[in-house]
Structures are given as structure tokens and as C-alpha cells.
Amino acid sequence: MTLTLKDLIKNGILNELASLFHEQEMADILLDLIDFPVAMRPIFPNNGRILGYWREICNQIQSGAVREGTDLQPLIDATIEIYPANPVFHPYCSDRTQPNNPNNHPSNTSRSSNTEAYDPRMFQDSTGRGRRVVIDGVNKDSSTERLNHDQILGDANIQEEDNLESIVFPTLSNKSYQSKRQLQVFLCHSSDDKPTVRELYKQLLNEEFQPWLDEENILPGQNWELEIKKAVQSADVIIICLSKNSVNKIGYIQKEIKFALDIAERQPEGSIFIVPMKIDNCNVPQRLSDYQWLDWFTNPAVGYIKLLKALKHRAKELGFNQ
């Protein structure tokens, strides 16, 4: 079923949309989720005429402003991702946004099937058809060995004994073949907040970032304090999870925060490196007051989207294809 502007008006969805997304920051978050072009967005109203703003957005979607087509369903699906408990949208959600389906939670989303677990060599079909073949290794005589999928090998007309002279190797200037360095994210937290931080770790991992969590990354027998310092030094971003537990607790987390702030002083001015994240209604410590903090506890779904925006901005700063 195709959702139209008429359906949204008739069923009170447009009014609810305007009520929920009555601030520009929230409106931009929603529109970013459906890849609505920034250049095509109308000026956000300061006179309270929010309904007209969202009516214009819907008209533009129906005129082909987004790549997914002229259906308004992606807009509703994105709204449900942010407000999964809102009953107004439930009858109109698609299968992929069913709120009661645990498989749709970010932490349960599997990685893309196109992501290899190692760093394979990628070759094009020598006939120039552009099909790609994953090759596990290359011998000294330039012959390939032990391909990952025999069927893919056969489909591409490349034999196992083919040497590199008959295969087009993509140049490093081709970004689609460059190795993809993942953004390294250090999770600074109190041990009392472990359940929340574990969930965040899983979500970031599924987004193909490289989060660092002590219980996941420190091996038995390693010096945990040394490993934590090394992880902080090599991190691209440090998320400091703030709670009443961590703010008021005497312990190693205070040392972690101090060390993180020392590393932050080496970063270029204006870069995103320290992200204070409030996981409950605590006070932000004075030494972190210069940094814009992230509200996670009021609405974790919205907080997560804002966090992703910050991390992707940082990845862009560093030149990563994240």
C-alpha cells in the first residue's frame, strides 16, 4: 500500500508529525534518515506554522525528492525508528519497522553480507564485466589460490590458475576498493553502568565502527591499566558515559577521564574527540562543561541518532569512508 499526503492528513499522521518534529534539529534528524537533500528542504518556520512545513516536505517526496521513490512510507518508517512507542504510526509501519520485532533493534542487526571478516584481494573479471571475485591469497608466482566461493569463481570466468596478468587489479585511487579503516571509539564508563554500555558497544559494532570495551578487548593476562591507556591514545573518539554512578564515584574512571582530556588537548581545534553522554539525569562535571553533552536517557533512540551523526562527522574529519 502506497502512503500519500492525503492518507497522512486523513488519519491525523501529519498533525502528529508536526507535533513531534516542531524543532529544526529534530526535523533535520528525521530527514537525514531518509536522505532528503538538504538543498531542497524549505526554510524551517519560526512563526509556528510547522504543519505547512511538513506538508511541503511530503509534497516534495511525492515529487521525487528522495531516492527511495514517491511513497511516504520511508518517512513514516523513520519516524517509528525514533518514536517506536507512538500509537499513531503503528497501523502504518512496514514490516521492517515492526516495533515488537526484536530483530529490528540496532544491537540485533546483522552485519552486511558484503563485509568480509578479513582483508581479501578483490579482482575484476578479465572480460571487463565488472564482476568481483574474492581471492584468499596470491602466490609468489602471481597465481591465485583458494577462492572464497567456487560458484562466484565460475560465474566470473576466472580459473584458479589464472595469473594476475590476465586479471584487472583495481588501482588504489579507486575508493570502492580501498581498505576501510573503521573509526575507533573508546567507551569510558563506570563498572556500575556496564549493562547500558554493553548495549551501546553492540550497536556501534553493528554500525561497523570499532568500539573498545575493556571486557571485550582486554585478553586474560594482559595489564588492564596499560591496555586502557593504549586504547585511549589510539582512539579517534572517546565517549564518556556519565551517570550518577560515574560522576560521584571515586575510582579509576576519574583517572580515565583525566587521561582522555590530556589526549584531547593534542587534537586540532574544533574536532570532535570527547563526547560526554548522559545516561541518566546527572550533572555534567565542570571539567567536561566545555563540550556539548549528549542526552541519552530522555530518548535513547534520538540520542543514538545524534551520536551516529557526531561519529560520522568525526569520520569525515579524518577522511574515513564510514
Secondary structure in CASP SS format (residue, H / E / C, confidence):
PFRMAT SS
TARGET T0000
AUTHOR 0000-0000-0000
METHOD secondary structure of the structure
MODEL  1
M C 1.00
T C 1.00
L C 1.00
T C 1.00
L H 1.00
K H 1.00
D H 1.00
L H 1.00
I H 1.00
K H 1.00
N C 1.00
G C 1.00
I H 1.00
L H 1.00
N H 1.00
E H 1.00
L H 1.00
A H 1.00
S H 1.00
L H 1.00
F C 1.00
H C 1.00
E C 1.00
Q H 1.00
E H 1.00
M H 1.00
A H 1.00
D H 1.00
I H 1.00
L H 1.00
L H 1.00
D H 1.00
L H 1.00
I C 1.00
D C 1.00
F C 1.00
P C 1.00
V H 1.00
A H 1.00
M H 1.00
R C 1.00
P C 1.00
I C 1.00
F C 1.00
P C 1.00
N C 1.00
N C 1.00
G C 1.00
R C 1.00
I H 1.00
L H 1.00
G H 1.00
Y H 1.00
W H 1.00
R H 1.00
E H 1.00
I H 1.00
C H 1.00
N H 1.00
Q H 1.00
I H 1.00
Q H 1.00
S C 1.00
G C 1.00
A C 1.00
V C 1.00
R C 1.00
E C 1.00
G C 1.00
T C 1.00
D C 1.00
L C 1.00
Q H 1.00
P H 1.00
L H 1.00
I H 1.00
D H 1.00
A H 1.00
T H 1.00
I H 1.00
E H 1.00
I H 1.00
Y C 1.00
P C 1.00
A C 1.00
N C 1.00
P C 1.00
V C 1.00
F C 1.00
H H 1.00
P H 1.00
Y H 1.00
C C 1.00
S C 1.00
D H 1.00
R H 1.00
T H 1.00
Q C 1.00
P C 1.00
N C 1.00
N C 1.00
P H 1.00
N H 1.00
N H 1.00
H C 1.00
P H 1.00
S H 1.00
N H 1.00
T C 1.00
S C 1.00
R C 1.00
S C 1.00
S C 1.00
N C 1.00
T C 1.00
E C 1.00
A C 1.00
Y C 1.00
D C 1.00
P C 1.00
R E 1.00
M E 1.00
F E 1.00
Q E 1.00
D C 1.00
S C 1.00
T C 1.00
G C 1.00
R C 1.00
G C 1.00
R C 1.00
R E 1.00
V E 1.00
V E 1.00
I E 1.00
D E 1.00
G E 1.00
V E 1.00
N C 1.00
K C 1.00
D C 1.00
S C 1.00
S E 1.00
T E 1.00
E E 1.00
R E 1.00
L E 1.00
N C 1.00
H C 1.00
D H 1.00
Q H 1.00
I H 1.00
L H 1.00
G H 1.00
D H 1.00
A C 1.00
N C 1.00
I C 1.00
Q C 1.00
E C 1.00
E C 1.00
D C 1.00
N E 1.00
L H 1.00
E H 1.00
S H 1.00
I C 1.00
V E 1.00
F C 1.00
P C 1.00
T C 1.00
L C 1.00
S C 1.00
N C 1.00
K H 1.00
S H 1.00
Y H 1.00
Q C 1.00
S C 1.00
K C 1.00
R C 1.00
Q C 1.00
L C 1.00
Q E 1.00
V E 1.00
F E 1.00
L E 1.00
C E 1.00
H C 1.00
S C 1.00
S H 1.00
D H 1.00
D H 1.00
K H 1.00
P H 1.00
T H 1.00
V H 1.00
R H 1.00
E H 1.00
L H 1.00
Y H 1.00
K H 1.00
Q H 1.00
L H 1.00
L H 1.00
N H 1.00
E C 1.00
E C 1.00
F C 1.00
Q E 1.00
P E 1.00
W E 1.00
L C 1.00
D H 1.00
E H 1.00
E H 1.00
N H 1.00
I C 1.00
L C 1.00
P C 1.00
G C 1.00
Q C 1.00
N C 1.00
W H 1.00
E H 1.00
L H 1.00
E H 1.00
I H 1.00
K H 1.00
K H 1.00
A H 1.00
V H 1.00
Q H 1.00
S H 1.00
A C 1.00
D C 1.00
V E 1.00
I E 1.00
I E 1.00
I E 1.00
C E 1.00
L E 1.00
S C 1.00
K H 1.00
N H 1.00
S H 1.00
V H 1.00
N C 1.00
K C 1.00
I C 1.00
G C 1.00
Y H 1.00
I H 1.00
Q H 1.00
K H 1.00
E H 1.00
I H 1.00
K H 1.00
F H 1.00
A H 1.00
L H 1.00
D H 1.00
I H 1.00
A H 1.00
E C 1.00
R C 1.00
Q C 1.00
P C 1.00
E C 1.00
G C 1.00
S C 1.00
I C 1.00
F C 1.00
I E 1.00
V E 1.00
P E 1.00
M E 1.00
K E 1.00
I C 1.00
D C 1.00
N C 1.00
C C 1.00
N C 1.00
V C 1.00
P C 1.00
Q H 1.00
R H 1.00
L H 1.00
S C 1.00
D C 1.00
Y C 1.00
Q C 1.00
W C 1.00
L E 1.00
D E 1.00
W C 1.00
F C 1.00
T C 1.00
N C 1.00
P H 1.00
A H 1.00
V H 1.00
G H 1.00
Y H 1.00
I H 1.00
K H 1.00
L H 1.00
L H 1.00
K H 1.00
A H 1.00
L H 1.00
K H 1.00
H H 1.00
R H 1.00
A H 1.00
K H 1.00
E H 1.00
L H 1.00
G C 1.00
F C 1.00
N C 1.00
Q C 1.00
END
